[in-house]
C-alpha cells in the first residue's frame, strides 16, 4: 500500500459543555457550527473537495474508549478495508469492526501510547 493517511479528517475532544464550547468558537473565532461542531472545506492535490470535522464531545462520552485520553484524532484514508489488515499485520491494535455510514467508512486503531485513532474513508459528498 502506497498511500495510507491522506489528510486530517477531524479533531475530537471532550468538554463539560459542548454547546457552550461550540457557541464560544462560533462567536469568538467565527466557526460555522452545527449540532456536530464545525466542518472545514479544502481541496486535495487532485482538486477534489474534502472536509475536516472539528467536534467537542460531552466529557462522559465512551466514543474514545478504550483510550482514556480527552481527545481523538481522525485521519482520512484511501482504502480502509485494505489498510486495516496491513496495520494489524504490522502489530497495530485494531479496535472494533469497520462501520459504513452515509459519511463513509470508519475504523479504529490504538497508537503505541493507547490513543484511539479513527480512520475514515470519506464520502465528502454526504456533507454538501
Secondary structure, 3 states (H helix, E strand, C coil): CCCCEEEEEEEEEEECCHHHHHHHHHHHHCCCECCCCEEEEEECCCCCEEEEEEEEEECCCCCCCCCCCCEEEEEEECCHHHHHHHHHHCCCEEEEEEEEECCEEEEEEECCCCCEEEEEEECHHHHC
